[in-house]
Amino acid sequence: MRKKQKLVSLSIVEVEYIAASMPCCEDVWLRKLFSEIFEHMLDTTLIFCNNQIGIHLSENPMFHDHFKHIDIRYHFIWDMVQQGALRLQHTRTNEKVTNILTSLLGKVKFLAFLERIKVVERPPYQGPT
């Protein structure tokens, strides 16, 4: 269940960085669960992000001087990237399939996204035969 965050951000970079830290925490929990159940370590988890500066912030500690005011719990993602547990990869905003749920799309883009998520049209009802 989602709820509103109780913080104010000064830039879109901070928003993307904070938003990327949430799936990071879930990833760590799932990694521990799967390693206990299956006794197998998972490969690096890939998280898609549409903000390149946020990606660089998670990979390069020299950028952290500019973002010291961000709460320490959101820098958890940096630790996970350094350990190799996860990696952030850039994706363009207009290529994010999740936009089908959050954005107003044209018919062509909408149908392309439906195809990418494997949603097929239901055949028309023929009635009892």
C-alpha positions in Angstrom: 0.0 0.0 0.0 1.3 3.4 -0.9 1.1 6.5 1.2 2.3 10.0 0.8 5.9 10.7 1.8 6.4 13.1 4.7 9.3 15.1 3.3 10.0 18.0 1.0 12.6 17.7 -1.8 14.6 20.5 -3.3 15.1 18.9 -6.7 13.9 16.2 -9.0 17.3 14.4 -8.5 16.5 14.0 -4.8 13.0 12.7 -5.6 14.4 10.1 -8.0 17.2 9.1 -5.5 14.7 8.8 -2.6 12.2 6.9 -4.8 14.9 4.5 -5.9 15.9 3.7 -2.3 12.5 2.2 -1.6 12.7 -0.7 -4.0 16.3 -1.1 -2.8 15.1 -1.9 0.7 12.6 -4.4 -0.6 15.3 -6.0 -2.8 17.5 -6.5 0.3 14.7 -8.1 2.2 13.8 -10.4 -0.7 17.5 -11.3 -1.2 17.8 -12.4 2.4 14.5 -14.4 2.2 15.5 -16.2 -1.0 19.0 -17.0 0.2 17.6 -18.5 3.4 14.9 -20.6 1.5 16.9 -21.7 -1.5 20.5 -21.3 -0.2 21.4 -19.4 -3.3 22.6 -15.8 -3.7 20.9 -13.8 -6.4 22.6 -11.9 -9.1 22.7 -8.1 -9.2 19.2 -6.6 -9.2 18.5 -4.0 -11.9 16.4 -1.0 -11.0 15.3 1.3 -13.9 15.5 5.0 -13.2 14.9 7.9 -15.6 17.2 10.4 -14.0 20.9 10.0 -14.9 22.1 12.3 -12.1 20.3 10.1 -9.6 22.1 7.1 -11.1 25.5 8.9 -10.9 24.7 9.9 -7.3 24.2 6.2 -6.4 27.4 5.1 -8.1 29.9 7.9 -7.3 30.5 9.1 -3.7 32.0 12.4 -4.8 28.5 13.7 -5.6 27.4 13.1 -2.0 28.9 16.4 -0.8 26.1 18.2 -2.7 23.4 16.1 -1.1 24.4 15.9 2.5 21.0 17.2 3.6 19.2 14.1 2.3 18.3 11.8 5.2 20.9 9.1 5.8 18.4 6.3 5.3 18.1 7.2 1.6 21.9 6.8 1.1 21.3 3.0 1.7 21.1 2.6 -2.0 24.7 3.9 -2.4 25.9 1.1 -0.1 24.0 -1.6 -2.1 25.4 -0.3 -5.4 28.9 -0.4 -3.9 28.4 -4.0 -2.7 27.2 -5.0 -6.1 23.7 -6.1 -4.9 22.0 -3.7 -7.2 22.5 -1.5 -10.2 20.5 1.4 -11.5 20.0 1.6 -15.2 18.8 4.6 -17.2 15.6 4.4 -19.1 14.0 7.2 -21.0 10.7 8.5 -19.7 8.8 7.8 -22.9 10.0 4.2 -22.8 8.8 3.4 -19.3 6.0 0.9 -19.6 4.7 2.0 -16.2 3.5 5.2 -17.8 0.5 3.1 -19.1 -0.8 3.3 -15.5 0.2 6.9 -14.7 0.2 9.1 -17.8 -2.1 10.1 -20.6 -0.8 8.4 -23.7 -1.6 8.5 -27.4 -3.3 5.5 -28.9 -0.1 4.3 -30.7 2.0 4.5 -27.5 -0.8 2.9 -25.4 -1.1 -0.1 -27.8 2.7 -0.5 -27.9 2.8 -0.6 -24.1 0.0 -3.1 -24.0 1.9 -5.3 -26.3 5.1 -5.0 -24.3 3.3 -6.1 -21.0 1.7 -9.0 -22.9 -1.9 -7.8 -22.5 -4.1 -9.2 -25.2 -7.5 -8.3 -26.3 -10.2 -10.6 -25.1 -12.1 -12.3 -28.0 -15.7 -11.2 -28.3 -18.3 -13.2 -26.4 -20.1 -15.6 -28.8 -22.8 -16.7 -26.5 -24.0 -20.3 -25.9 -23.9 -22.6 -28.9 
